[in-house]
Amino acid sequence: MNGSIEEDQLGVGLIGARGYAGRELLHLIARHPRLQLEFAASRSLAGRPIGDSMSAWPGDDLFVEATPATVADRDADVLVLALPTVSRTNTSR
Ligand SMILES: NC(=O)c1ccc[n+]([C@@H]2O[C@H](COP(=O)([O-])OP(=O)(O)OC[C@H]3O[C@@H](n4cnc5c(N)ncnc54)[C@H](OP(=O)(O)O)[C@@H]3O)[C@@H](O)[C@H]2O)c1
C-alpha cells in the first residue's frame, strides 16, 4: 500500500474490508503478483493496522475511511465494493 506501483500491476481500492468478502479479498490481493492494495476502507476499523485483523498481512498498512478525498488521493486502478447486499424490502421506487 505504501510502495510505488509497478507498471504491470493493478492498484486496488477495497471498500468494506472488515467483512467476510473483504477479508477474503485482502488475502487474495496479498498473494497476487499483479495486484497491489492502494487502500482498504472500513468505517469501524479506520486508523487500525490491517495486521491486527489479519495476522498474515505483509506490512504495517492501516485501514482507512472511504471518504471522497481518500478515494481520489489513492489513485486506485480499480475499486472493489465488498458491501452487504441491499434487501429489496429496503429500496423505494
Ligand atoms: N459472506 C459470504 O459468505 C459471502 C460469499 C460470497 C459473496 N458474498 C457477498 O459479498 C458481499 C459482502 O458480504 P459480506 O458477508 O462480506 O458482508 P459483511 O460481512 O456484512 O461486511 C460488509 C462490509 O461493508 C461495510 N459496510 C456495511 N455497510 C456499509 C455502508 N453503508 N457504507 C460503507 N461500508 C459499509 C462493513 O462495515 P465497516 O465499514 O465498519 O467495515 C463491512 O466492512 C455481499 O454482496 C454478499 O452477498 C458474501
The ligand as an SDF file (V2000), in Angstrom:
LIG
                    3D

 48 52  0  0  0  0  0  0  0  0999 V2000
  -20.4080  -13.8670    3.4540 N   0  0  0  0  0  0  0  0  0  0  0  0
  -20.3220  -14.7420    2.4400 C   0  0  0  0  0  0  0  0  0  0  0  0
  -20.2030  -15.9790    2.6140 O   0  0  0  0  0  0  0  0  0  0  0  0
  -20.3500  -14.2470    1.0100 C   0  0  0  0  0  0  0  0  0  0  0  0
  -19.9580  -15.1210    0.0000 C   0  0  0  0  0  0  0  0  0  0  0  0
  -19.9600  -14.6730   -1.3270 C   0  0  0  0  0  0  0  0  0  0  0  0
  -20.3960  -13.3870   -1.6140 C   0  0  0  0  0  0  0  0  0  0  0  0
  -20.7970  -12.5460   -0.6280 N   0  0  0  0  0  0  0  0  0  0  0  0
  -21.2420  -11.2080   -0.9950 C   0  0  0  0  0  0  0  0  0  0  0  0
  -20.2240  -10.2770   -0.6110 O   0  0  0  0  0  0  0  0  0  0  0  0
  -20.8540   -9.0340   -0.2470 C   0  0  0  0  0  0  0  0  0  0  0  0
  -20.4020   -8.6400    1.1490 C   0  0  0  0  0  0  0  0  0  0  0  0
  -20.8630   -9.6430    2.0730 O   0  0  0  0  0  0  0  0  0  0  0  0
  -20.1360   -9.8750    3.4800 P   0  0  0  0  0  0  0  0  0  0  0  0
  -20.7270  -11.1200    4.0680 O   0  0  0  0  0  0  0  0  0  0  0  0
  -18.6460   -9.8150    3.3060 O   0  0  0  0  0  0  0  0  0  0  0  0
  -20.6580   -8.5860    4.2890 O   0  0  0  0  0  0  0  0  0  0  0  0
  -20.3050   -8.1460    5.7680 P   0  0  0  0  0  0  0  0  0  0  0  0
  -19.5350   -9.2160    6.4630 O   0  0  0  0  0  0  0  0  0  0  0  0
  -21.5800   -7.6310    6.3480 O   0  0  0  0  0  0  0  0  0  0  0  0
  -19.2880   -6.8950    5.5300 O   0  0  0  0  0  0  0  0  0  0  0  0
  -19.6920   -5.7350    4.8620 C   0  0  0  0  0  0  0  0  0  0  0  0
  -18.5780   -4.6650    4.8980 C   0  0  0  0  0  0  0  0  0  0  0  0
  -19.1310   -3.4530    4.3640 O   0  0  0  0  0  0  0  0  0  0  0  0
  -19.0620   -2.4080    5.3490 C   0  0  0  0  0  0  0  0  0  0  0  0
  -20.3170   -1.6380    5.2540 N   0  0  0  0  0  0  0  0  0  0  0  0
  -21.5710   -2.0420    5.6090 C   0  0  0  0  0  0  0  0  0  0  0  0
  -22.4690   -1.0760    5.3400 N   0  0  0  0  0  0  0  0  0  0  0  0
  -21.7630   -0.0460    4.8000 C   0  0  0  0  0  0  0  0  0  0  0  0
  -22.1390    1.2580    4.3510 C   0  0  0  0  0  0  0  0  0  0  0  0
  -23.4080    1.6910    4.3760 N   0  0  0  0  0  0  0  0  0  0  0  0
  -21.1570    2.0710    3.8750 N   0  0  0  0  0  0  0  0  0  0  0  0
  -19.8580    1.6500    3.8440 C   0  0  0  0  0  0  0  0  0  0  0  0
  -19.4460    0.4410    4.2760 N   0  0  0  0  0  0  0  0  0  0  0  0
  -20.3950   -0.3970    4.7540 C   0  0  0  0  0  0  0  0  0  0  0  0
  -18.9330   -3.1140    6.6780 C   0  0  0  0  0  0  0  0  0  0  0  0
  -18.5950   -2.3180    7.7620 O   0  0  0  0  0  0  0  0  0  0  0  0
  -17.2780   -1.3750    8.0730 P   0  0  0  0  0  0  0  0  0  0  0  0
  -17.3140   -0.1830    7.1420 O   0  0  0  0  0  0  0  0  0  0  0  0
  -17.4070   -0.9850    9.5030 O   0  0  0  0  0  0  0  0  0  0  0  0
  -16.0530   -2.2010    7.8540 O   0  0  0  0  0  0  0  0  0  0  0  0
  -18.0480   -4.3170    6.2900 C   0  0  0  0  0  0  0  0  0  0  0  0
  -16.6780   -3.9650    6.1750 O   0  0  0  0  0  0  0  0  0  0  0  0
  -22.3740   -9.2420   -0.3520 C   0  0  0  0  0  0  0  0  0  0  0  0
  -22.8310   -8.7690   -1.6120 O   0  0  0  0  0  0  0  0  0  0  0  0
  -22.5100  -10.7530   -0.2660 C   0  0  0  0  0  0  0  0  0  0  0  0
  -23.6840  -11.2180   -0.9060 O   0  0  0  0  0  0  0  0  0  0  0  0
  -20.7560  -12.9460    0.6900 C   0  0  0  0  0  0  0  0  0  0  0  0
  1  2  1  0
  2  3  2  0
  2  4  1  0
  4  5  1  0
  4 48  2  0
  5  6  2  0
  6  7  1  0
  7  8  2  0
  8  9  1  0
  8 48  1  0
  9 10  1  0
  9 46  1  0
 10 11  1  0
 11 12  1  0
 11 44  1  0
 12 13  1  0
 13 14  1  0
 14 15  2  0
 14 16  1  0
 14 17  1  0
 17 18  1  0
 18 19  2  0
 18 20  1  0
 18 21  1  0
 21 22  1  0
 22 23  1  0
 23 24  1  0
 23 42  1  0
 24 25  1  0
 25 26  1  0
 25 36  1  0
 26 27  1  0
 26 35  1  0
 27 28  2  0
 28 29  1  0
 29 30  1  0
 29 35  2  0
 30 31  1  0
 30 32  2  0
 32 33  1  0
 33 34  2  0
 34 35  1  0
 36 37  1  0
 36 42  1  0
 37 38  1  0
 38 39  2  0
 38 40  1  0
 38 41  1  0
 42 43  1  0
 44 45  1  0
 44 46  1  0
 46 47  1  0
M  CHG  2   8   1  16  -1
M  END
$$$$
